[in-house]
């Protein structure tokens, strides 16, 4: 994902909180889950009207928008259902308390957070015009759920259409040589890029769900598979906060034996890991790459007296609690209240599958801004640590 990140989403969240009694939004696509969750939070307290385009792409947030409606918001849609033709609703603005109007190029989508976009307050004349436009469009709009009787079938049809377009594009570009390819644009349109993100999220969610349910397991070669013989993931929850993650104390008399035992089991179950013992510390390196994800170089350290430390070497990831990484860089893979780690616990079973899960949830986080794995809120960690 692009390293550029604007602060438009933060501006929108601030404005939503600032509104005293009314919020009106007109956008083609409402897919940013952080913004949707904020609207769901505010709906019981403020009047919220959301006007969307009729593009079926919005069906990807069907469940969230239905939840928004249940909380008291009104969600309608208007215009044609295909971008690029006359009559498509392509507005991008919000009205606060019938007075202040904000907007620009910024779509209320996750991918828009990583573009060069503008979002600002309109002047009085433009604001009055947009408030009038909203009122007119709203008066002829229909309920969001119209034509969405079977959301899953609509998603399938949209995906099939996208995949067909991808094949056509590749067939066309395949006729050009390398030099010609530089000239022929292969940029995805705004809508296609958004749809591609949604398809990618669905694939990763399905994969991580299959890992957590035991449908997929980790094979000897480090591939997620549904074949027999792989190592299935154990139930766990993520957590964050400040804890002692490095060994700090006297070296245990049997440190080497415990490290050797763990190393033998890891070598037996996984050929994709390179393991060695240095100064009674087990050190393992390997490349973890769940399907639909990029490759992650990982280092695992284990010394008796402390649970395993897992570090992502590449790509570089800045630690923060939202993605469950301690400040010193080690992943937070389980909640101590659920698992009192013992040196005899199998790293092969209690750590390796969890790393695959963490990578999938992290890549979903990059697309949504939300950690979707089950976790314990950080404020609940302090009592456990102190104890």
N, C-alpha and C positions, 0 to 999 in steps of 0.2 A: 504494500500500500504506500502511496505517496507520503513523504514526510511533511509536506505542507499541511498545516491545519489552521483554519480560521476559527474565530471565536463567535461566529454567528449563532450557533446553537445556545451558547451561554447567554447571549443577549436575549434570545427568545425566551429562555427559561426565566430570566430576570423580569422580563416584561409580563409574562404570564403570572408570576407571583405578584407583580406590582398592580395588576388590574384590580379595581375595587369591586366591580359587580358584573362586568360583561367582557367576553372575549369572542371575536369573530375572526375566522380564518378561511381564506380562499387559496387553495393550493392544488396543483394537478395531482401530486402524489404525496401521501402522508405515510411514510414508511420508517421514519426515525423513531425507534422504540423508546428512546429516552424522552423525546418530546411527547409521544403518545402517553407514556406512563405519567408524565407531569400533568397532562390534561385529565387523565383518569383521576388523579389525586385531587385536582381542583374542581372537577365537575359537580360534586355535591355542594360546593360553597359558592360557585359563581355560575352565571348563565354562559354557556359555551355553545356556539354555533360553528360547525365546520362544513365547508362546502368543497367537495372534491370533484375531479373530472370523472367521467364515466369509463375511464380506462380500466379494464379488468385487472391491471397490474395491482391495483389497490386491494385485491382480494387476498394478497399475501398477509395483510394485517386484519383479516376478517374478524378473527376472535378478539383481538385487542379493541377494534372499533366497536364491536358489539358490547364489549365490557364498558367502553366509554359511553355508549348509549344507555346502558343499564344504570350508570351513575348519574344520568340526568341530562347529558349533552344531546344536542340535535346534530345529526350527521346526514347531510343530503349530497346529491351529486347532480351534475348538469352538463350539457353539451354532448358532442360526439364522443365515441369511445376509441377513436384512432387519432393519435397525434399527427400533426402535419396536414390535416385536412380542415376545411372551413368549418368553424363551429366548435372546435376543441377548446375546452376551458384550460388555459395555460397561465392563469394568474398565480402570483406568489406574494401575498400580502396578508397582514393581520391588522385588525382594528381593536383598539383598547378603549373600553368605556365610551363607545360611540363618538370618540373625539380624536385620539391619536392613531395615525396609520403608519405602519412600518412595512418595508418590503424591499425588493430589489431582484437580483438574479438568483438568490438562494432558495433552493427547493428544500422542503422539510423531509429530507432523506439523509441517511447515514453517509452516503458517498459524497454528498455536497459539502460535508465538513472538511474534505480534503482537496477542495478546488479553490482557485482564486475566485471569490464571490464577493458581492456587495450586499449589504443589508443596512438600511438606515431609515430615519423618519422622513416622511414626505412633508412638503410644505402645505400650507392651508388649502390652496386651490386644488392641488392634486389629491389631498386627503378627502375633500368634499366630493370630488368626482368619483373616487374609489368607493367611498361609503355609499354613494348613489348606485354605482355598479353592483356592489354586493347586494343591496336591497332588491334590485331588479332581477339579478340572477337567482337569488334565493326564492323569489316569488314564483318562479317557474320550475324550480328544481324538484327532483323526486327523492324518495327515501333511498339511503345508501344500499339497503338490502335488496332493492328491486333487481331482478335478473341474476341474483346470486343465490338461487335456491340450492345449488350444489357447488359450494366453493371449491372442493377438491377437483371436480371434473373441469371447472373453468381453469384452474391452475394447470392441469394436465394439457389442456388445449393450448394455453399460452406458451408453455414450455415446448410443446411439439412445433409450434410455429417458429419459435426462436431457433430451435435446433435446425429446422429446415433452412432458415435464413443463413445460419452459420455455414451450412454445407454449400449453399449457393455461393456465398462470399468466398469460401476457400477454393471452390472449383474455378471461379473467375480469376482469383489471384494466382492460382496454380499455373495459369497460362502465361504469366509474365516471368521474365528473368529477374535476377536479384536487383539489377539497376532499375528496372521498371517498377519493381515493388516499392522502391523508395519514393517514386512519384505518385503511384496509386494509393490513395488514402484508405487505410484499413481501420480508421478510428470508429469506435462504436458510438452510435448516437446516444443522447442523454438517456432515453428510455431503455435502449438495449443494454447500456452499462448498468443501469439500475436493475433490470431484470436478471442480468448475469450475476450480480451480487446476491439476489434473492435465491436463485438456483443453487449458487455455491453454498449459501447458508443452509438450505434444505438438505443438501448432500452431507454436509458436516454434522448437522443435527441428527440425521438418520444414522450416520456412522457411530457417533459417540453414544447414541441411544442403544445401538446394538452391542457396543462394548460393555456398557453398564449393565445390560440385561443378560449378558453371557452368550448372546448369539454369535458375536465375534470374539476371538481370543488372539493372543500374541503367539505367533509361530516361532520356531527355532531361528528362522532367518530375520525376525523382526518385522514381519508383515501381519497385518490384521486379517484373520481368516475365519471361515466358518467350518473348517475341517477339524476333525478330532485330533487331540494331541497337543493343542495349544494351551497356554496359560490364561485362564479367565480372570477378570478383574474382581477384586473383593469390594464389597460395599464400603463407601467412605464419603466423608464430607470435607470440603476445603475450608481453610480458615486463614486468618492473617493476624497481624499484631506483632508485638515485640516479645520474643522468647529467646532463650539461650539455644542457639542452633549449633554452636561449635563445641567440641569436647573440651571440658574444663575441669581437670581434676587428675588424680593419680591414674596412671595406666594400669588397667586390670591385668592380673597375672596370666589370664588365658586369652589376652587380646589377639595374639597371632592365631591361635587355634580357632577362635570364633570367626576371624576374617577369612581363614583358609576354608572353613566349612561353607561360608557364604559364597566364596569364589568358586568352589567346586560345583555347587548347585547352579550358579549362574552360567558357568561354562557348559554344564550338561544341558541346560534348558534353552540357552541362547547362543547361537554361533556368531551373531552380529556384534557382540560385545567383546572388547579387548580388556582383560582384567589382569591386575598385578597387585602385589602387596609391598608397600614401602613403609618401614618403621611401624609395622603392625596395623597400618591403615590400608584398607582395600580401596583400590582406585580402578574405576571402570570407565571406558570411553565407548561411545557408539553413536550412530546416526539414526535418529528416530524420524520416520516419515509416514504418518498415517495417510491413507488415500485422500486425495483432493487437497493435501497440505504440502507446503515446502519442507525441505529437509532441515532438521535441527540437530546440531552437534551437541551432545550431552556428556557431562562428566558427573560421575557418582562417586561419593566418598563415604566410607563407613569405618568407624572405629568403635570398638566395644565401649559401651557406656553412653552412647548417643545414637539417636536414630539417623538413618542415611541422609546425607546432604546431596541434593540434586541441583546441578547448575546448567543453564543453557549457555553454551559457549558462543554459538552463532545460530541465528542472527542475534545481534546485540539487543537486549531488552532492558529498559530502565525499570528497576524494581518499584512496585507500588502495591498497596493492600488490595486494590480493586482486582488485580490479576493474581493475587495470592503468591507474592514473592516477598521474602524477607528483605530488609534493607541491605544485608550483606550479599544478596543474590541467590540464596537457596530457595527452592520452591516449597510452598506450604501445601503439602499433599494430603494431610489428614488432621483431624481434630483430636487433640490429646484426650479429650473427654470421651471419645469413642474408642480409642485404641491406646492402651498403655504399652508403649513400645518396649519389647524385650529383645536382647541381643540374639535370641534364637528365632525371632520372627524371620520368615523368609523374604529377603529382598526381591528374589525372583518373582514371588507372588504378590507381595504387599507394596512394591514400589514400581517395578517395570511397567505393568499395565496402567498404573496411575499416571505415569509420564505421558503415555499415549493419549489418555483422556485429557490431561492438562493442555497438551498441544492443540487438540481439537477445540476445547473450550476457549483457549486463547485466540485461535484464529476466528472463531465466531465473535469473540469480544471485539476484535479489530473491525469487524463488519457491522457490529451493532452498538458497541459502547457499553454492553451489559455482560456481566459474567453469569452465564446460564447454568453453570454447575451448582449442585447443592452445596451450600456453605453455611457456616456458623457466623453470625454477625460479629465483627471485631470487638465490639464493646462487651461481648460475653466471654472474651478470652481471658481478661484480666484475672478474674476469680480463679480460673483453672490454673493459670501460671503461678499466682501467689500460693495456691494450695500445693 
